[in-house]
Amino acid sequence: MTLDADLRNRIIKAVEDGFDAQTAFTQKLVQNPSLRGHEQSIQDLLFRELQGRGYKMDRFEMDRAAIEAHPGGSKFSDEHSDAPIVVGIHRPREEKGRSLILQSHLDVVPEGLHDMWSDPPFSGKIEGDWMYGRGSGDMKAGAAANLFALDALRSIGLQPAATVYVQSVVEEESTGNGALQTFLQGYTADAAFIPEPEEEMLVRANLGVLWFQVQVRGVPVHVREMGEGANAIDAAYRIVAALREIEEEWNEDKTGRPHFEEEAHPINLNIGKIEGGDWASSVPSWCNVDCRIGIYPGVSAEEAAKQITDRVKSFADSDPFLANNPPEVVFNGFYAEGYVLEEGSEAETVLGRAHEAAIGAPLESFMTAGYLDNRVYALYNQIPSLCYGPKSRNIHGIDECVSLSSVKKITTTMALFIAEWCGTEAVEG
């Protein structure tokens, strides 16, 4: 049943009335430097916020064995976070509507060189329409929107007439294992909604992602006898060139793939980190190259990983030095397949109505080439998995920021969506 005009207007006003508090809470989240492995305090903060609102609470750790046994599990490394996952559970008095998962992640990527930022990376500074700080867009504004969309309903005496799980996970920026653990824990619903910074659009298709490290070993000598040694860093450059050939081939394979064939360069190989050598006057004996590459939906992580490993081996076999000193490829993070959101679900229809009421224009959809936790719900839970969120700038870059006016609009969309999707009932008392 669609919302009547009176209820719709009351919800819109409720979001407006609560937005100052929402902005302050978002700023508090941004000011917490929740880097990988350091998310415990922010997860505790979310736990207290949800508990204080009266939700039933669950908090649990990741089960490494269960994740590694699942086809959607990504690779563990020494850097894998051990912060808990937090779930706040709303139960209605009577289950009349459709249930919903509202998810966010609170881990953020490293901030980079501080002297490149206009202000400290975790300042939460507000300038005009923009809130600045690492994680402001990706995705602490969305995490706050999950709470405040529900708060808006409560402020007018309503609550969802269906079960809602408010989930806060970690490891979204490196493995996606946090979202997978919620699924393995048994949490499911009629739809999932993740308000990532997606420019007020719905994600229609999303690439999978692999993380891997190429480990090269050389022959160290004094630089004066350089011809008698073998430079591991130089050898690593040659391997990167071979990996660029895979990137080119995978991009050529876009033909016939809906949502990707019109993109100029859908598959990106990123050489994200290089470490090697010990001394400027010594030929380096080692070099490690950390890489990230996208894979098309329908291509398994295992299949893509084999192509990469085989290509590195094939190249090494043809290289005079590497043939006798073969490099090793270690997969050390994302090992995740992409997904396509099928058109025509009722959840998308409801989101379209909510978006048009809040934004004043029809809902648009697009492909995004970054990892999204929505893949867990689309591929394994097999429920409508909606990714839709605010406008942002420079996520993963310098001076990351999120548009506050856009956050207000998408929070309104979310509150309207929840009211129609879940239905409403009066708050007790």
Secondary structure as UniProt FT lines:
FT   HELIX           5..17
FT   HELIX           19..30
FT   TURN            36..37
FT   HELIX           40..52
FT   TURN            53..54
FT   STRAND          56..60
FT   HELIX           64..69
FT   TURN            71..72
FT   TURN            78..79
FT   STRAND          85..90
FT   STRAND          100..105
FT   HELIX           114..116
FT   TURN            121..122
FT   STRAND          126..127
FT   TURN            128..129
FT   STRAND          130..132
FT   TURN            134..135
FT   HELIX           136..140
FT   HELIX           141..155
FT   TURN            156..157
FT   STRAND          158..160
FT   STRAND          164..169
FT   TURN            172..175
FT   HELIX           177..184
FT   TURN            185..186
FT   STRAND          192..194
FT   TURN            199..200
FT   STRAND          202..206
FT   STRAND          208..217
FT   HELIX           223..228
FT   HELIX           232..252
FT   TURN            253..256
FT   TURN            258..262
FT   STRAND          269..276
FT   TURN            280..281
FT   STRAND          286..295
FT   TURN            297..298
FT   HELIX           301..318
FT   TURN            320..324
FT   STRAND          328..336
FT   STRAND          339..340
FT   TURN            343..344
FT   HELIX           346..359
FT   STRAND          365..368
FT   HELIX           374..376
FT   HELIX           377..381
FT   STRAND          385..388
FT   STRAND          392..393
FT   TURN            395..396
FT   TURN            398..399
FT   STRAND          401..403
FT   HELIX           404..422
FT   STRAND          424..426
//
